[in-house]
Amino acid sequence: MQEKPKTDRPASSSQEATALAAALAAQPLVVDDVPLPIAPDATEVEAVYLPLAEHIRRLARERRILVGISGLPGSGKTITALLLTRLLELMGECPAFVGLDGFHLPNAVLRTRSFVDEEGRVHTLDRQKGWPDTFDALRFKRMLAELRQATAPISFPAYSRVLHDPVEGAIVVRPEQRIVIAEGNFLFYEKGDWAGLSDLFDLRVFVDTPMATCVENLRARHTRGGRDPADVEFHMRVVDLANMPRILPTRARAHVVIVKSDTRRAVALQWQAPRD
């Protein structure tokens, strides 16, 4: 169980939070190859991101640690993970970032498999991309486990929103990077090939965003990605909304919950005793 960090913070932390917020705002985040002017204000940094970053730094004093960030589809997990990564860099750390999406099975593989929808129609499995069985969960677990004792660089795949496929070797985690932040929907999922994955993380973080906001964000994201309206609704019904009941219970496995009012604004940091 993670020990809850002390909440009594010196006055200097407000000054540090102000400086860090300004530094975050000076350079936009790049999400899916698109620069986004997203940065928390000083109050948000002091209340949420700075305490979490300080806790991660303490955990990583003597060894490499793995931090898992999960949440519902459309909850802002990637934004949260990238903000935390950037903040740790500003604090003098050299974190690595890896995403579960890089472990999607290639489209060439998914198109050799099929599923039947609720109306009895047969589709190739690439139309269901995002379900648990469209990832190589065993490989993801194996590579995270290797990171613990790695003394040489390890290459990870990353997902391309241009190719809509994973790209091998796109990320390299170096031995000196003692903090590895992983992000994805199923990091704390424990069924089938995913069993035991959550145990690999030294710290488990769940991003809790209102479901209605997640749905709105997903619809906008799929539309920006070039899907036509019918395909947007199909993907949301068959993949995104179907995944939510799988992912929401994994909130209980987190050590800490970041409560968000929307994908860009964190309002609270809640520590909890994780449950199986």
PyMOL commands that set and color helices and strands:
alter all, ss='L'
color gray80, all
select helices_A, chain A and resi 12-26+42-59+77-90+100-103+107-110+125-128+132-134+137-149+192-194+198-200+211-224+229-253
alter helices_A, ss='H'
color red, helices_A
select strands_A, chain A and resi 29-31+34-36+65-71+96-99+114-116+122-124+154-160+165-173+179-183+203-208+256-262+265-271
alter strands_A, ss='S'
color yellow, strands_A
deselect
rebuild
show_as cartoon
